[in-house]
Amino acid sequence: MTTKLPDNLQLIRWPAAHVLAFTTNRLPAKKPIVSSTHFPLIKNVDGIETFQSQFDYFNLGDHVGDSPNTVIRNRNSLIVHLPALTKIQWLKQVHGNDVVIVDEHKDSPITADAVITRNQHIALAIMTADCLPILLSNENGDEVAAIHAGWRPLAANIISNTLTKMNTENKHIYAWLGPCISQTHFEVGSEVKSAFCSISSELSCFFIVNSANKFQADLAGLASYFLKKAGVVCITHDQACTFAESAKYYSYRRENRTGRMASVICLKP
């Protein structure tokens, strides 16, 4: 495991001992020379310099149309930042509410939107490009989980389903909420608000009506509500907006055809 992370990885300062977590962005491992023809930069509609390719330099999604060899190389480059003999368990995320417990690493992606492990040699990865990544561990650092929290999984109780399958009391769980699309940029229809308000009328406060008579939804706010209601006390949130920060993050809402970041968590000796 390396001691210094490259530009495309951000270490998460995890409060529990024996837990390692980091999240990626769309940047190359090293900042390119702007004048290089191999790393062309363009200005987007906001006048911000961004990369020309819709996948750029560090796409981890194998389902978005990028070169399979490039994705494999990018995924393999993460291994050096993990404890020895640790393998990453990837998921096929389907915006559902299934949670799997992984005792042994599987080479093929597992179809689920949340995953739990207590195996020191398995790292869990959640891919996102606007949806909210949630990483969990217990205080003892012997159990970790990762959740793909788009609005559909959240409305289908993905957080509750995950916590129920963990061995730890909820009050002893740490939660980290990663970069996602902010409320300012996440416009949804009335059906999305209705899906949450049918769970509890208290959730209406996470939706702001806009001039188009649609709603701006607060994904991180909704997730925090469900975590707190379940008794999770220690919650931290990386408040970066994937939509607004186009030079750093992939955003499906902004670009449609685009790459994926990953949030990774594992146990360590």
C-alpha positions as CSV (number, residue, x, y, z in Angstrom):
1,M,0.0,0.0,0.0
2,T,1.4,3.4,-1.0
3,T,1.7,6.2,1.6
4,K,0.8,9.1,-0.8
5,L,-2.2,9.1,-3.0
6,P,-2.2,10.5,-6.5
7,D,-4.3,13.5,-7.7
8,N,-7.2,11.3,-8.7
9,L,-7.6,9.7,-5.2
10,Q,-8.7,11.4,-2.0
11,L,-8.1,9.8,1.4
12,I,-11.0,9.8,3.7
13,R,-10.0,10.5,7.3
14,W,-11.8,7.6,8.8
15,P,-12.5,7.8,12.6
16,A,-12.2,4.1,13.3
17,A,-8.9,2.4,13.5
18,H,-8.2,-0.5,11.1
19,V,-10.4,1.0,8.4
20,L,-9.0,2.5,5.1
21,A,-11.3,4.5,2.8
22,F,-10.8,6.7,-0.2
23,T,-12.8,8.2,-3.1
24,T,-11.7,8.9,-6.7
25,N,-12.4,11.7,-9.2
26,R,-12.0,12.1,-12.9
27,L,-8.5,13.6,-12.8
28,P,-5.4,11.7,-14.2
29,A,-3.0,10.3,-11.6
30,K,-0.7,13.3,-12.4
31,K,-1.8,16.7,-13.7
32,P,-1.3,16.8,-17.5
33,I,0.8,19.4,-19.2
34,V,-1.9,21.7,-20.6
35,S,-0.2,22.1,-24.0
36,S,0.2,18.4,-24.5
37,T,-1.8,17.0,-27.4
38,H,-2.3,13.8,-25.4
39,F,-4.2,15.7,-22.7
40,P,-6.4,18.3,-24.5
41,L,-8.4,20.7,-22.4
42,I,-11.5,22.6,-23.5
43,K,-13.7,25.2,-21.9
44,N,-17.2,24.0,-21.0
45,V,-20.3,26.1,-21.2
46,D,-19.4,27.8,-17.9
47,G,-16.0,28.8,-19.2
48,I,-14.3,26.3,-17.0
49,E,-11.4,24.2,-18.4
50,T,-12.3,20.5,-18.5
51,F,-11.2,17.4,-20.3
52,Q,-12.3,16.7,-23.9
53,S,-13.2,13.0,-23.6
54,Q,-16.4,12.1,-21.8
55,F,-14.4,9.5,-19.9
56,D,-11.2,11.5,-19.4
57,Y,-8.4,9.9,-17.6
58,F,-9.8,7.9,-14.7
59,N,-13.1,6.2,-15.5
60,L,-13.8,3.1,-13.4
61,G,-17.2,2.2,-15.0
62,D,-17.1,-0.9,-17.3
63,H,-20.6,-0.3,-18.6
64,V,-20.4,3.2,-20.1
65,G,-18.8,2.6,-23.4
66,D,-15.2,3.2,-22.5
67,S,-12.3,1.0,-23.6
68,P,-12.4,-2.2,-21.5
69,N,-8.6,-2.3,-21.3
70,T,-8.5,1.3,-20.0
71,V,-11.1,0.5,-17.3
72,I,-9.2,-2.6,-16.3
73,R,-6.0,-0.7,-16.1
74,N,-7.6,2.1,-14.0
75,R,-9.2,-0.4,-11.6
76,N,-6.0,-2.3,-11.2
77,S,-4.2,0.9,-10.3
78,L,-6.3,1.1,-7.2
79,I,-4.9,-2.1,-5.8
80,V,-1.5,-0.6,-4.8
81,H,-3.3,1.8,-2.4
82,L,-4.9,-1.1,-0.5
83,P,-3.4,-3.5,2.1
84,A,-1.5,-6.5,0.7
85,L,-3.6,-9.3,-0.7
86,T,-6.8,-7.2,-0.8
87,K,-9.1,-7.4,-3.8
88,I,-11.9,-5.0,-4.7
89,Q,-15.4,-6.4,-4.9
90,W,-17.3,-4.5,-7.7
91,L,-21.0,-4.4,-8.0
92,K,-23.5,-4.3,-10.8
93,Q,-25.6,-1.5,-9.5
94,V,-29.3,-1.5,-10.6
95,H,-30.9,1.3,-8.5
96,G,-32.6,-1.3,-6.3
97,N,-32.5,-2.1,-2.6
98,D,-30.7,-5.4,-2.4
99,V,-27.8,-5.8,0.1
100,V,-25.3,-8.6,-0.1
101,I,-22.8,-9.8,2.5
102,V,-19.5,-10.8,0.9
103,D,-17.4,-13.4,2.7
104,E,-15.3,-14.4,-0.4
105,H,-14.2,-12.2,-3.3
106,K,-16.0,-12.8,-6.6
107,D,-14.3,-11.9,-9.9
108,S,-17.7,-11.1,-11.5
109,P,-19.7,-8.1,-10.3
110,I,-22.4,-8.9,-7.8
111,T,-25.9,-7.5,-8.6
112,A,-26.8,-5.3,-5.7
113,D,-26.7,-1.7,-4.5
114,A,-25.2,-2.2,-1.1
115,V,-22.6,-4.6,0.2
116,I,-21.1,-5.6,3.6
117,T,-18.0,-7.5,4.5
118,R,-16.0,-8.6,7.5
119,N,-13.2,-10.0,5.5
120,Q,-9.9,-8.1,5.8
121,H,-8.9,-9.0,2.2
122,I,-12.0,-7.6,0.5
123,A,-12.4,-3.9,-0.4
124,L,-15.9,-2.6,-1.2
125,A,-16.4,-0.2,-4.1
126,I,-19.4,1.9,-5.0
127,M,-19.5,3.7,-8.4
128,T,-21.2,7.0,-8.9
129,A,-21.6,9.9,-11.2
130,D,-24.2,12.1,-9.3
131,C,-25.7,9.5,-7.0
132,L,-24.6,9.6,-3.4
133,P,-21.9,7.1,-2.2
134,I,-22.3,6.1,1.5
135,L,-19.5,4.2,3.3
136,L,-20.0,2.7,6.8
137,S,-17.9,1.0,9.4
138,N,-18.3,0.1,13.1
139,E,-16.3,1.7,15.9
140,N,-14.2,-1.5,16.3
141,G,-13.1,-1.4,12.6
142,D,-14.1,-5.0,11.9
143,E,-17.1,-4.5,9.7
144,V,-17.6,-2.2,6.7
145,A,-20.3,-1.5,4.2
146,A,-20.9,0.6,1.0
147,I,-24.1,1.9,-0.4
148,H,-25.1,3.3,-3.8
149,A,-27.7,5.9,-2.7
150,G,-29.5,7.3,-5.7
151,W,-33.0,8.5,-5.0
152,R,-34.6,5.1,-6.0
153,P,-32.5,3.1,-3.6
154,L,-33.0,5.7,-0.8
155,A,-36.8,5.6,-1.3
156,A,-36.7,1.8,-1.3
157,N,-35.0,1.8,2.2
158,I,-31.5,0.8,1.1
159,I,-30.0,2.4,4.2
160,S,-32.3,0.5,6.6
161,N,-31.8,-2.7,4.7
162,T,-28.0,-2.3,5.0
163,L,-28.0,-1.4,8.7
164,T,-30.2,-4.4,9.5
165,K,-27.7,-6.8,8.0
166,M,-24.7,-5.4,9.9
167,N,-23.8,-7.0,13.2
168,T,-23.2,-3.6,14.9
169,E,-25.7,-1.5,16.8
170,N,-26.5,1.5,14.7
171,K,-25.3,3.9,17.4
172,H,-21.8,2.5,17.0
173,I,-21.6,2.9,13.3
174,Y,-19.7,5.7,11.4
175,A,-21.1,7.0,8.2
176,W,-19.5,9.0,5.4
177,L,-21.5,10.6,2.6
178,G,-19.4,11.3,-0.5
179,P,-19.6,13.9,-3.4
180,C,-22.9,13.8,-5.2
181,I,-25.2,16.2,-7.2
182,S,-26.3,19.0,-4.9
183,Q,-29.8,20.2,-4.3
184,T,-29.2,23.3,-6.5
185,H,-28.7,21.1,-9.5
186,F,-30.8,18.0,-8.8
187,E,-34.2,18.8,-10.4
188,V,-36.9,16.0,-10.0
189,G,-40.6,15.6,-10.7
190,S,-43.4,15.5,-8.2
191,E,-43.4,11.7,-8.3
192,V,-40.0,11.7,-6.6
193,K,-41.2,13.9,-3.8
194,S,-44.3,11.8,-3.5
195,A,-42.2,8.6,-3.2
196,F,-40.4,10.1,-0.1
197,C,-43.4,11.8,1.4
198,S,-45.3,8.6,1.4
199,I,-42.6,7.3,3.8
200,S,-42.9,10.4,6.0
201,S,-44.3,13.9,5.6
202,E,-41.1,15.1,7.4
203,L,-39.2,14.4,4.2
204,S,-40.9,17.3,2.3
205,C,-38.4,19.7,3.7
206,F,-35.7,18.1,1.5
207,F,-37.5,19.3,-1.7
208,I,-37.7,22.9,-2.8
209,V,-40.1,23.9,-5.6
210,N,-38.6,25.8,-8.5
211,S,-39.9,28.2,-11.1
212,A,-40.7,25.3,-13.5
213,N,-43.0,23.8,-10.8
214,K,-40.5,20.9,-10.3
215,F,-38.5,20.2,-7.2
216,Q,-34.8,20.5,-6.2
217,A,-34.0,17.4,-4.2
218,D,-31.4,17.1,-1.4
219,L,-29.9,13.6,-1.7
220,A,-27.5,14.0,1.1
221,G,-30.1,15.5,3.3
222,L,-32.5,12.6,2.7
223,A,-29.7,10.1,3.4
224,S,-28.7,11.9,6.6
225,Y,-32.4,11.8,7.8
226,F,-32.6,8.0,7.3
227,L,-29.3,7.4,9.1
228,K,-30.2,9.6,12.0
229,K,-33.7,8.1,12.3
230,A,-32.0,4.7,12.5
231,G,-29.7,5.9,15.3
232,V,-26.5,6.6,13.5
233,V,-24.9,9.5,15.2
234,C,-21.5,10.0,13.6
235,I,-22.1,11.2,10.1
236,T,-19.7,13.2,7.9
237,H,-20.4,14.6,4.4
238,D,-18.0,15.6,1.6
239,Q,-20.2,18.5,0.3
240,A,-18.6,18.7,-3.2
241,C,-21.2,18.8,-6.0
242,T,-20.5,16.5,-8.9
243,F,-22.6,18.5,-11.3
244,A,-21.0,21.9,-10.5
245,E,-17.4,20.8,-10.4
246,S,-17.1,19.7,-14.0
247,A,-13.3,19.6,-14.1
248,K,-13.0,17.2,-11.2
249,Y,-16.1,15.0,-11.2
250,Y,-18.2,12.9,-13.6
251,S,-21.9,13.9,-13.7
252,Y,-24.5,11.8,-15.5
253,R,-27.0,14.6,-15.2
254,R,-24.6,17.1,-16.8
255,E,-23.1,14.9,-19.5
256,N,-25.3,11.8,-19.9
257,R,-22.6,9.6,-21.5
258,T,-19.8,9.8,-19.0
259,G,-17.5,7.9,-16.7
260,R,-17.8,6.8,-13.1
261,M,-15.9,7.5,-9.9
262,A,-15.6,5.0,-7.0
263,S,-15.7,5.2,-3.3
264,V,-13.7,2.4,-1.7
265,I,-13.6,1.0,1.9
266,C,-11.8,-1.9,3.5
267,L,-10.5,-3.3,6.7
268,K,-6.8,-3.2,7.4
269,P,-4.5,-5.0,9.8
